[in-house]
Amino acid sequence: MYPMSLASERYGNTLTRKAWVYSSPGEPQNVLRLVNGFPGFRIEQLKPGDVIVDIEAVSINPVDYKLMRTYQLVHKAMQKPPVIPGFDFAGKVVSTGPSVTGLKAGDRVWGKQSLSLQKNRGGTLTNQICSNVKCLHIIPDSINFNDAAAFGTAGVTAWEGLVEHMKIKPGQKVVIVGASGGVGTFAIQIAKALGAEVTSISSTKNIQLCKSLGAFHTIDYKSEDVVAKLAETGPYDFVFDLINDNGLYRASSKFMKREGSFFGIASDISLSYIGSVMSRKMRPKIFGGSSNAYHDFLEQATPEAIKNFSNFVAKNKVETVIDSVYNFDHALDAFERVASHRSQGNVIVTVN
């Protein structure tokens, strides 16, 4: 027998759960629908490292709707319809596979569902998922479900960029472009805790938020000459570009050290994005390029990164900035908010 908590409802011998799903690419408002009888999980389905989690909160990120919009060929290759979107989650452990140690039923956990698990087991915009022990970590006692739900994509991406790729050291100077978003608000705090001097670039309404998180210099791109301001406050070791700003990269010699580097996140598969990245990497300086190196990276969310980020958050009191919280039944509104590009921090959907 298996416990009733393994699914939201039980009809005869069929376990079901509620989930937002889509079966073809398109805009969330057009293709995403709520299903109350989506197939659930059984104990006998568990592989050795599996963990079943009752989800309490989910963070919605740009990657979620970008995958939903992808071309038909790409969509079929990466997703197995019907698709439950979402990668981030926080909740309580229900059951574990035989090789899982250090976790028990009732433990509070956060995690990042891997792409392969999302394809085969489903994403996180549901009341219950089957994940893997390598994809999750215990939530520190001082942190609630809503805050922890944003760790998987926004938090770990900021961590990997600053710690694993840039290898930030005390006293170095870093610019964070798009500093008021989900990744940016984590990046300011992480860089500050690592001893870096942080300069944020954001719109007027987000200046005070960036200051409160630890930005030493704040630049309002709507009212200031960004390049001139960076030249005044630099030279910089790194730029963490979260919005794909080609113009800023081409002007980098005016405010960066000779050995300084730009880092961006591989956040899209559109032809325009791919073209802009190739331009940064291959265009000579005499044709409008830059002599500063450009690197983009795709978040890996390795078990080591998940563990190290979680420990760092607890030790340094890194806070999740939450823009808004939506009830599960209003998840479409959460997607609309993220796609507006006006959110300050992270957008959360509460589930149970």
Secondary structure, DSSP 8 states (H G I E B T S, - for coil): ---GGGSSEEETTEEEEEEEEBSS-S-HHHH-EEEEEEE---GGG--TTEEEEEEEEEEE-HHHHHHHH--HHHHHHH--SSB----EEEEEEEEE-TT--S--TT-EEEEE--HHHHHHH--SSBSEEEEEGGGEEE--TT--HHHHHTIIIIIHHHHIIIIIIS---TT-EEEEETTTBHHHHHHHHHHHHTT-EEEEEE-GGGHHHHHHHT-SEEEETTTS-HHHHHHHH--EEEEEESS--HHHHHTGGGTEEEEEEEEEE----SHHHHHHHHHHHH--GGGT--SSEEEEE-----HHHHHHHHHHHHHHT----EEEEEEGGGHHHHHHHHHTT--SBEEEEE--
